[in-house]
Amino acid sequence: MCCSCLCAATSRYGRESGPMGDAADRYDPLYLQGIAYFNACEFFEAHEVWEDLWKSYAGELRLFYKGLIQAAVALHHFGNGNIRGARKVYRTSRGYLQEYGPVREGLDLEKFLAEFDQCFAEVAANEEQFPNIELNPELIPEIWLDPPVDLPPVEIER
């Protein structure tokens, strides 16, 4: 079972996606849409949305967006049992994102990367070619911005 089947569409912090507030105006709508998919554990969709943003963006945040794309891909691979792929993309994602810390685009990267590391601890420590490691849905990081922003609604197709 993929991890998107294990996650609820609402946050474990009790927040739900809803109409976007005024604080949302400071962010690219694709950034927020990607976060909404990510927090709903729809990692493939988050990657697709952020990739659209990354392709059209030429500024200083280009590698930040690439790091988010790769974080979503790493979790997608992990949830589908592709541990080798998850391990590789996890490491490159970290490399991109840590350069933008401690906070960028409202995201507390120190907190996010600590949670990401905890989620991937067993994967990162295991060097087997094809280990059997399952994603623990309780350890999947979420992205919340400061100041808080209501995220756009997410459509989940099953």
N, C-alpha and C positions, 0 to 999 in steps of 0.2 A: 504494500500500500504506500502510495506517495505521501509525503508530509502534508500536502495541501488537503488531503482527506482527514488528517489528524487535527487540523487547526480549526478553531471557530473563527467566524468572520468578525467577531468582536475581540477586543484586546483583553488580555488577562488583567489589565489595569482597569477594566470596566468602561473604557471609552468606546464609542461606536462612531463609525463614519457618518457624517451628516452634512448639512449645507456648509459651504466654506464661509468662514468669517472674514473680517477685514484684514487680519494678519496674513491671510493666504495671498493677498495681492503682492506681497513682497517676493513670492516664489514663482518660478515657472510652473504652470499648471501640469506639465508632464512630470516634473519632479514630485509634485504632490500625488498625482495619480499612481506613479510608481511606488511611492510609500504606502498608499492605500492597498495596492495589490500585495506588496511585501508583507504588511501586517496581517493580511488575510491568508498568508502562506501560499499565495499564488505567485510563486517565484519565477516561473517562466514568463508570466504576463508582466511582472515587475521588470524583468530583464528587457522585454520587448519595448515597453514604454520608455524606460531609461535609455535604451539604445537609440530610439528616435530622437530623444533630447540630445544625446551625445553626438550623433551624426550631424546635427544642425548647429552645434555649439562650437565656437572657436576660441573662447576666453580661457581665463586662468583656472576655471573649475572643470575643464575637460577631463583631467585624470581623476578628479573626485567622482564625477559621474561614471567613469569607467570602473572605478573601485566599487561603486554601488552595484553596477551591472554584474560584476564578477562575484560580489557577495551573494546576489540572488542566484546566479548560476551555480555557485558552490553549494548552496542549500538545496537547489533543485536536484543536482547530482546526488547529494547525500541522501535526500528523501527517496530517490529512485535506486539506491544501492550502488551507485557508481562511485565507490570510495576513492579510487585512484584519481578520478577526475575531480572529485570534491576536494581532495587534499591539495592538488596542484592549483586549482583556481582560488581556494581559500588563501593560500600563501600569497599569490599575486594580488588578490584583493586587499589584503592587509597592507601590503607594500604601498599600494596607491593611496589608501585611505589614511594611513598613519602620517603621511606627509602634510595632511590638511588639519591636523588636530591643534589644539584640543577641541575646538568647536568650529564648525563650518556650516553655513546655510541652515542655521538653527539646530543642527544635529550635534549632540554631545558625542564626539567621536571616541573619546576616552572610555565612556560608559558603553557605547555600542561595541567597540572592539573588545572590551573586557567580556561582554556577554557573548560575542562571536567566538572568542577564544575558548570560553567555557563550553559552548556548544560543540566546538570542533576539537576539544582536548584529546579525546580518544583517537580521533582520526589523525591528528597531527603527531601523536606519540607512536602510532603504529606504522611500521615500514613494510608490512607484508604486501605482496603484489595484489592479492584479492581478499582483503579481510572482510569478515562478516560483522559489520557494525551498523546498528540501527540508530536512526535519528530520534532523540528524545524530544518530543514536542514541548515539554516544559522548559527546555533550554534554548529554544529558538528565540533569537533576539528580535526586538521590535524597534521601530523608529518612531520617536515622538519628538516634535520640534519645540524649541523654546524661543519666542513665546508660542504657546499652544495654538494649533491650527486645526480646524475641523477639516477632515480629509474628504475628498469626493467619494461618492458611493462606488462600490465595486460590484460588478456583475460577474457572478461565478457560474460557469456552464459545467454541468455534470452530465 
